[in-house]
Amino acid sequence: MDVLSVASEVYPLVKTGGLADVAGALPGALAAHDVSMRTLVPGYPQVLSALKKGRQVAEFDDLFGGPAQLIAGRAEGLDLIVIAAPHLYERPGGIYVNELGKDWTDNWARFAALGWVAAELAKGLVDGYEPRIIHAHDWQGAMAAAYVAFGGDSQTQVVVTIHNLAFQGQFGAEVFPHLRLPDAAFTMHGVEYYGGVGFLKAGLQCAHAITTVSPTYAREIRTPEYGMGLEGLLNQRGFDLHGILNGIDTDAWNPQTDTALAAGYGASTISKRGVNKLALAQRFGLDQSDGPLFGIVSRLTWQKGIDLVADNVDWLVTLGGQLAVLGSGEPQLEAALSEAAARHPGRVGFVSAYDEELSHLIQGGADIIFVPSRFEPCGLTQLYGLRYGAVPLVSRVGGLADTVIDANTAAVEAGVATGVQFSPVESGALGEAIMRAMNLYGQPAVWSRMQRKGMKTDVSWNRSAEKYAGLYTSLLRQE
């Protein structure tokens, strides 16, 4: 079947977070299930430059403020349809924010265009291509569902995937007249949301099916604690809400062949990780130590629980641990980590950056990978950790709870433990989890068994792709 993926970013062409990883990996994983997936993506400069032999398949005199073309082609193994609209996508700064870190004021137009073009493709805009399924990702793609719902007799079924409910794409009512939707769409059953326009809300209201990226998060977002104001709607759509775990690209993330590592290894040669630990310590200016090295690769935000880590740095060092942090984000958290590194030279290292290669070395060299998020739809960092033998220390929320088996007494004795979970997501509970992880590290036989068990866990897209293909098939049967 033909499926059109609608995404604002796709790895390896353009990435700010896990959404890009999913959009980049899913097409290849679905191919084994007889699903042909093309990806509709904005024509950022880096995307257009990667599209070496694209061909124009459509053009628009006015696409939300200027002329545009659709360019079809392949790049990095992906079948793409790219919206070449310089007035929307060719600009300095980031793909969502300007050079000052502020949201582009016309983000409503930039991503309404993405959804509108998706719906036009579903109506047969391009000869010979009429996708039966649109799979739209997050608020940036979610308006595709509204354009299909209010755009006529399209038989296309729309799936909207929530990667993070905290980001909803909310705009003032003044943008509605420019959205190319009928007046009937500005109601609670359409795009209206507390008097304004809600892109994600519209997608959740109008989609034929809703998915999110772990079963636990699918349950959590139906509660006031995690629902971000949309729990009522999500409960109404509960029958259509599915939790499907993310996977990772096990070719790109393979410790046996990863060129970012100082030494490759597998589950049977896990002792070679010591070479990577030494390289990682040198990269972060840490002393050589027999104690456990904790690693963090994260956006530095309240959501990710980085403040809880900062609260526990002194405790971690007192217990004999070391910490290497890679990431950037909220200034106060960057300052707290910088101060911790200055306070504990040789024990704590901090690099404020996004560095894909260094993130691989952290997974290959750290003993423990920290993911203490307050909420986490799925999380990929702990999946990389499992794959690389970096034992995850995670909060018991969302996809973290679904993917890491806590090293309680029963799990350790049964030989099935793969990490350490903690709850509630508070500083004291994290401190206790750090001590528990340290005690486990001090039991070499138990620790190596946990590492090997994690490395043998199936974190690929195989099972998840099968579930997506099954969902697509069930929707087509309902037509």
Secondary structure by P-SEA (a helix, b strand, c coil): cbbbbbbccccccccccaaaaaaaccccccccccbbbbbbbcccaaaaaacccccccccccccccbbbbbbbbccccccccccccccccccccccccccccccccaaaaaaaaaaaaaaaaaacccccccccbbbbccccccaaaaaaaacccccbbbbbbbcccccccccccccccccccccccccccccccccbbbaaaaaaacccbbbcccaaaaaaaacccccccaaaaaaaacccbbbbbbbcccccccccccccccccccccccccaaaaaaaaaaaacccccccbbbbbbcccccccaaaaaaacaaaaaaabbbbbbbbbccaaaaaaaaaaaaaccccbbbbccccaaaaaaaaacccbbbbbcccccccaaaaaaaaaccccccccccccccccccccaaaaaaccccccccccccaaaaaaaaaaaaaaaacaaaaaaaaaaaaaccccaaaaaaaaaaaaaaaaaac
